[in-house]
Amino acid sequence: MSAHPEFVIVGQGLAGTALAWQLLRRGRKVLVVDRESGGCSRLAAGLITPITGKRVAKSWRWDELRPAAEAFYREIETRTRTAFFHPREAIRLFATANERSRYSGPGGEVAVRDDWFNAAFGGFVMPEAARLDVSCYLEASRAHFRAVGAFRTADLDPKQIEPNTSAVRIPQLDAEAQTLVFCRGFAPDGDPWFGAIPFRAAKGEFLTVRVPGLAEERVTHRGVWLAPLGDEVFRAGATYSWHQLDGVPTAAGRTELEARLRELLKLPFEVIEHRAAVRPIIGGSVPVLGRHPDCPRVAFFNGLGSKGSLLSPFFANQFAAHLCDGGEIDPEVDVRTFLNRVSSRHNPE
């Protein structure tokens, strides 16, 4: 492993992994640094869905993000000889007549078993949906990074890096890089470089449940998503909470998810596991990327929220093009946009 990589990436979640691949594709020397246990990305459901939210609206920039995601994951599957990207239609069931009336998009009536689901208001099929097995993707990527000398286990302290005009010195690693990129997700311990960026991090809880008799192979959405894992076992989620931002499951979260499942299902279920993680949401729920305006040797790629599986390939490619060749970053996701907003609030004219 070179002590002088061109890029050091701190964090091997969805953001850091995709950026590392995009830089390696360009022939750059990369070192990914992460803790042994990994972060919240490993608990992500990996749902890629065209219609989302209570407004039953089309996902932001879907028409360019979805094909970019599939092309990227197919390439990484080939390089790692591992299958983790699974296109499969999903279904959305309307919870109320009002929700049904708000939907005006494509998709015909969905046929579901009325002895399985409460579907009095109908629903629609989402044929372009997909699911990423996030844990498998991250593990296969880490194995590849290790094999090519591009991974190191460490809990890097951002306060200890030493950037200058030509490089970033990292004493903890006894290494120096041209650029260091923080892809750490939500950092409750603070961030001396990008701490001014306003996170709206949200804790999410989910359950793993066994539903005897349920053989639905599609991800089902109705106030909760229910994703099949095989053998009548499903993952169900997720809650949103802006308090107690940690990975500790709560009784209130479990109660809420169980209540939503009872509204969706006509079958009884058994809870097998209850987990929690914190989503790294920033501002208007868009990714944020770019170099620090005052210290360009330090950079940032974060804020993927609950749609990281969809967002990360496209914006990692855009960021790699910027880091390597000076390509443009979309203003709506540029880190300078967010830092300028903070600065203007603190220094009004």
C-alpha positions as CSV (number, residue, x, y, z in Angstrom):
1,M,0.0,0.0,0.0
2,S,1.4,3.3,-1.1
3,A,2.1,5.9,1.6
4,H,1.3,8.5,-1.0
5,P,-2.2,7.8,-2.4
6,E,-3.7,10.5,-4.6
7,F,-7.0,10.3,-2.7
8,V,-7.8,9.1,0.9
9,I,-11.5,8.4,1.4
10,V,-12.7,8.4,5.0
11,G,-15.7,6.1,5.3
12,Q,-16.7,3.1,3.3
13,G,-20.5,3.4,3.3
14,L,-22.5,4.0,0.1
15,A,-20.9,7.4,-0.6
16,G,-17.3,6.4,0.0
17,T,-17.5,3.0,-1.8
18,A,-19.0,4.5,-4.9
19,L,-16.5,7.3,-5.0
20,A,-13.6,4.9,-4.5
21,W,-14.8,2.8,-7.5
22,Q,-15.2,5.9,-9.7
23,L,-11.7,7.0,-8.9
24,L,-10.2,3.6,-9.4
25,R,-12.0,3.4,-12.7
26,R,-10.0,6.5,-13.7
27,G,-6.7,4.8,-12.8
28,R,-6.1,6.8,-9.6
29,K,-4.4,5.7,-6.5
30,V,-7.0,5.5,-3.7
31,L,-6.9,4.6,0.0
32,V,-10.2,3.9,1.7
33,V,-10.2,4.2,5.5
34,D,-13.0,2.9,7.7
35,R,-13.6,1.3,11.1
36,E,-13.8,-2.5,11.1
37,S,-17.5,-2.5,12.0
38,G,-18.6,-0.2,9.2
39,G,-21.4,2.4,9.5
40,C,-25.2,2.8,9.0
41,S,-25.0,2.1,5.3
42,R,-24.7,-1.6,6.1
43,L,-28.2,-1.5,7.6
44,A,-29.7,0.3,4.6
45,A,-32.6,-1.5,2.8
46,G,-31.2,-0.6,-0.6
47,L,-34.6,0.2,-2.1
48,I,-34.6,1.9,-5.5
49,T,-38.1,3.1,-6.1
50,P,-39.5,5.5,-8.7
51,I,-42.5,6.8,-6.7
52,T,-41.9,7.7,-3.0
53,G,-43.3,9.5,0.0
54,K,-46.6,10.6,1.3
55,R,-47.1,12.8,-1.8
56,V,-46.8,9.8,-4.0
57,A,-44.4,11.7,-6.2
58,K,-41.7,10.7,-8.7
59,S,-38.2,10.4,-7.2
60,W,-35.9,13.4,-7.8
61,R,-34.0,13.1,-11.1
62,W,-35.1,9.5,-11.5
63,D,-34.7,9.4,-15.3
64,E,-31.0,10.0,-15.1
65,L,-30.2,8.4,-11.7
66,R,-31.8,5.0,-12.3
67,P,-29.9,4.0,-15.5
68,A,-26.6,5.3,-14.0
69,A,-27.2,3.2,-10.9
70,E,-27.9,0.0,-12.9
71,A,-24.9,0.5,-15.2
72,F,-22.6,1.1,-12.2
73,Y,-23.7,-1.8,-10.1
74,R,-23.6,-4.2,-13.1
75,E,-20.0,-3.2,-13.7
76,I,-19.1,-3.7,-10.1
77,E,-20.8,-7.1,-10.0
78,T,-18.7,-8.1,-12.9
79,R,-15.5,-6.9,-11.3
80,T,-16.2,-8.5,-8.0
81,R,-17.9,-11.6,-9.4
82,T,-20.7,-11.0,-6.9
83,A,-24.5,-10.5,-7.5
84,F,-26.1,-7.8,-5.4
85,F,-28.2,-5.6,-7.8
86,H,-31.7,-7.0,-8.3
87,P,-34.2,-5.3,-10.6
88,R,-37.7,-6.3,-9.6
89,E,-41.0,-4.6,-9.8
90,A,-42.4,-3.2,-6.5
91,I,-46.0,-2.4,-5.6
92,R,-47.5,0.6,-3.9
93,L,-50.9,0.2,-2.1
94,F,-52.9,3.3,-1.3
95,A,-53.6,3.8,2.4
96,T,-56.6,6.2,1.9
97,A,-58.9,7.4,-0.8
98,N,-57.2,10.8,-0.5
99,E,-53.8,9.3,-1.2
100,R,-55.3,7.5,-4.3
101,S,-56.7,10.8,-5.6
102,R,-53.3,12.5,-5.4
103,Y,-51.6,10.0,-7.6
104,S,-51.7,10.8,-11.3
105,G,-48.6,8.9,-12.5
106,P,-48.2,5.8,-14.7
107,G,-48.9,2.3,-13.6
108,G,-52.1,0.2,-13.8
109,E,-54.1,-1.4,-11.0
110,V,-52.1,-3.9,-9.0
111,A,-53.4,-7.4,-8.3
112,V,-52.6,-8.6,-4.7
113,R,-54.0,-11.4,-2.6
114,D,-56.8,-10.0,-0.5
115,D,-56.1,-12.6,2.1
116,W,-52.6,-11.2,2.5
117,F,-52.9,-7.4,2.3
118,N,-55.4,-4.7,3.2
119,A,-55.7,-3.1,-0.3
120,A,-59.2,-1.6,-0.2
121,F,-58.1,1.5,-2.1
122,G,-56.0,-0.3,-4.8
123,G,-52.5,0.6,-5.9
124,F,-50.1,0.4,-8.7
125,V,-47.0,-1.5,-9.9
126,M,-43.6,0.1,-10.2
127,P,-41.8,-2.0,-12.9
128,E,-38.5,0.0,-12.8
129,A,-37.9,-0.6,-9.1
130,A,-34.9,-2.5,-7.9
131,R,-33.1,-3.5,-4.7
132,L,-29.5,-3.4,-3.8
133,D,-28.2,-5.9,-1.3
134,V,-26.2,-3.2,0.4
135,S,-24.3,-5.4,2.8
136,C,-23.2,-7.7,0.1
137,Y,-22.1,-4.8,-2.2
138,L,-20.1,-3.2,0.6
139,E,-18.4,-6.4,1.6
140,A,-17.5,-7.4,-2.0
141,S,-16.2,-3.9,-2.6
142,R,-14.1,-3.9,0.6
143,A,-12.6,-7.3,-0.4
144,H,-11.6,-5.8,-3.7
145,F,-10.1,-2.7,-2.2
146,R,-8.1,-4.9,0.2
147,A,-6.9,-7.0,-2.6
148,V,-5.5,-4.1,-4.6
149,G,-4.0,-2.4,-1.5
150,A,-6.7,0.4,-1.4
151,F,-8.2,-0.3,2.1
152,R,-7.0,0.2,5.6
153,T,-8.9,-0.3,8.9
154,A,-8.7,2.8,11.1
155,D,-10.8,5.2,13.1
156,L,-9.5,8.4,11.7
157,D,-9.8,11.6,13.8
158,P,-10.6,14.5,11.5
159,K,-9.0,16.9,13.9
160,Q,-5.6,15.2,13.3
161,I,-5.2,15.7,9.6
162,E,-2.8,18.4,8.4
163,P,-3.6,20.0,5.0
164,N,-1.4,22.5,3.2
165,T,-1.4,24.0,-0.3
166,S,0.0,20.9,-2.0
167,A,-1.2,17.8,0.1
168,V,-2.9,16.5,3.2
169,R,-0.7,14.8,5.8
170,I,-2.4,12.1,7.9
171,P,-0.2,11.3,10.9
172,Q,-2.4,8.4,12.1
173,L,-1.8,6.6,8.8
174,D,1.8,7.8,8.3
175,A,0.6,8.8,4.9
176,E,0.1,11.9,2.7
177,A,-2.5,12.4,-0.1
178,Q,-3.3,15.0,-2.6
179,T,-6.9,15.1,-1.4
180,L,-8.8,13.7,1.6
181,V,-12.6,13.2,1.2
182,F,-14.8,12.8,4.2
183,C,-17.7,10.3,3.5
184,R,-18.5,9.6,7.2
185,G,-22.2,10.0,7.1
186,F,-23.7,11.7,10.2
187,A,-20.9,12.5,12.7
188,P,-22.3,13.2,16.2
189,D,-18.9,13.9,17.5
190,G,-18.7,17.0,15.2
191,D,-16.7,17.9,12.2
192,P,-14.0,20.6,12.3
193,W,-14.0,21.0,8.5
194,F,-17.7,20.8,7.4
195,G,-19.5,21.1,10.8
196,A,-21.3,24.3,9.5
197,I,-23.3,22.2,7.0
198,P,-26.8,21.8,8.5
199,F,-27.7,18.1,9.0
200,R,-31.3,17.1,9.4
201,A,-30.2,13.6,10.4
202,A,-33.1,11.2,11.1
203,K,-33.0,8.0,13.1
204,G,-34.7,5.1,11.3
205,E,-35.8,1.8,12.9
206,F,-36.8,-1.4,11.1
207,L,-37.8,-4.9,11.9
208,T,-37.1,-8.3,10.5
209,V,-40.3,-10.3,10.7
210,R,-41.5,-13.8,9.8
211,V,-44.9,-13.8,8.2
212,P,-46.2,-17.4,7.8
213,G,-48.1,-17.9,4.6
214,L,-46.9,-14.8,2.9
215,A,-45.2,-15.6,-0.5
216,E,-45.1,-12.1,-2.0
217,E,-41.8,-11.7,-3.8
218,R,-42.1,-8.0,-4.5
219,V,-41.3,-5.1,-2.2
220,T,-44.7,-3.8,-0.9
221,H,-45.3,-0.2,0.2
222,R,-48.2,1.1,2.2
223,G,-47.3,3.3,5.2
224,V,-44.4,0.9,5.6
225,W,-42.2,-1.0,3.2
226,L,-42.0,-4.8,3.4
227,A,-39.1,-6.4,1.6
228,P,-38.8,-10.2,1.1
229,L,-35.6,-11.9,2.3
230,G,-36.8,-15.5,1.6
231,D,-38.4,-18.3,3.5
232,E,-41.3,-16.1,4.7
233,V,-38.9,-13.7,6.3
234,F,-39.2,-9.9,5.5
235,R,-37.5,-6.7,6.5
236,A,-40.0,-3.9,7.4
237,G,-39.4,-0.2,7.9
238,A,-38.9,2.5,8.6
239,T,-39.5,5.2,11.2
240,Y,-38.3,8.7,11.1
241,S,-37.2,10.4,14.3
242,W,-35.1,13.6,14.8
243,H,-34.3,12.9,18.4
244,Q,-32.0,10.5,20.2
245,L,-29.7,10.2,17.1
246,D,-28.1,6.9,17.8
247,G,-28.3,3.3,16.7
248,V,-30.3,2.1,19.7
249,P,-33.7,0.6,18.9
250,T,-36.6,2.0,20.9
251,A,-39.9,0.5,22.2
252,A,-41.8,3.4,20.6
253,G,-40.2,2.6,17.2
254,R,-41.1,-1.0,17.4
255,T,-44.7,-0.2,18.4
256,E,-45.1,2.2,15.5
257,L,-43.7,-0.3,13.0
258,E,-45.9,-3.1,14.3
259,A,-49.0,-0.9,14.1
260,R,-48.2,-0.1,10.5
261,L,-47.6,-3.7,9.6
262,R,-51.0,-4.6,11.1
263,E,-52.6,-2.0,8.8
264,L,-50.8,-3.5,5.8
265,L,-51.1,-7.2,6.6
266,K,-54.0,-9.5,7.2
267,L,-51.6,-12.3,8.3
268,P,-50.0,-12.5,11.7
269,F,-46.3,-11.9,12.0
270,E,-43.4,-12.6,14.4
271,V,-40.6,-10.0,15.1
272,I,-37.2,-11.7,14.7
273,E,-34.9,-8.6,15.0
274,H,-35.2,-4.9,15.7
275,R,-32.4,-2.5,14.4
276,A,-31.8,1.2,14.1
277,A,-29.5,3.6,12.3
278,V,-29.1,7.3,11.6
279,R,-29.7,8.6,8.1
280,P,-27.3,11.4,7.0
281,I,-29.8,13.8,5.7
282,I,-28.7,17.4,4.8
283,G,-30.8,20.5,3.9
284,G,-33.3,19.6,1.2
285,S,-32.6,15.9,1.2
286,V,-30.0,16.1,-1.6
287,P,-26.4,14.8,-1.6
288,V,-23.7,17.4,-0.9
289,L,-20.2,17.2,-2.4
290,G,-17.2,19.3,-3.2
291,R,-13.9,20.7,-1.9
292,H,-13.7,22.9,1.1
293,P,-13.7,26.5,-0.2
294,D,-10.9,27.6,2.2
295,C,-9.0,24.3,2.2
296,P,-9.4,22.6,-1.2
297,R,-7.2,19.6,-0.2
298,V,-10.1,18.5,2.0
299,A,-13.4,17.5,0.5
300,F,-16.9,16.2,1.4
301,F,-19.4,13.7,0.0
302,N,-22.4,13.1,2.2
303,G,-26.1,13.6,2.7
304,L,-27.4,10.6,0.7
305,G,-30.1,10.0,3.2
306,S,-32.5,7.0,2.6
307,K,-31.8,7.0,-1.2
308,G,-28.1,6.3,-1.2
309,S,-28.4,3.2,-3.3
310,L,-29.9,5.3,-6.1
311,L,-28.0,8.6,-5.6
312,S,-24.4,7.4,-5.0
313,P,-23.3,6.1,-8.4
314,F,-24.3,9.2,-10.4
315,F,-23.0,11.8,-8.0
316,A,-19.8,9.8,-7.2
317,N,-19.1,9.8,-10.9
318,Q,-19.7,13.6,-11.1
319,F,-17.5,14.2,-8.1
320,A,-14.7,11.9,-9.4
321,A,-14.8,13.9,-12.7
322,H,-14.5,17.1,-10.6
323,L,-11.6,15.8,-8.5
324,C,-9.7,14.4,-11.4
325,D,-10.4,16.7,-14.3
326,G,-12.1,19.8,-12.8
327,G,-15.5,18.8,-14.0
328,E,-18.5,20.9,-12.9
329,I,-20.6,20.0,-9.8
330,D,-24.3,20.7,-10.0
331,P,-24.9,23.9,-8.0
332,E,-27.8,22.3,-6.1
333,V,-25.5,19.7,-4.6
334,D,-22.2,21.8,-4.4
335,V,-20.9,22.0,-0.8
336,R,-20.2,25.7,-1.5
337,T,-23.9,26.4,-1.9
338,F,-24.6,25.0,1.6
339,L,-21.7,26.8,3.2
340,N,-22.6,30.1,1.6
341,R,-26.1,29.8,2.9
342,V,-24.8,29.4,6.4
343,S,-22.4,32.3,5.9
344,S,-25.1,34.6,4.6
345,R,-27.3,33.8,7.6
346,H,-24.5,34.6,10.0
347,N,-23.4,37.7,8.1
348,P,-26.6,39.4,6.8
349,E,-26.2,42.5,4.6
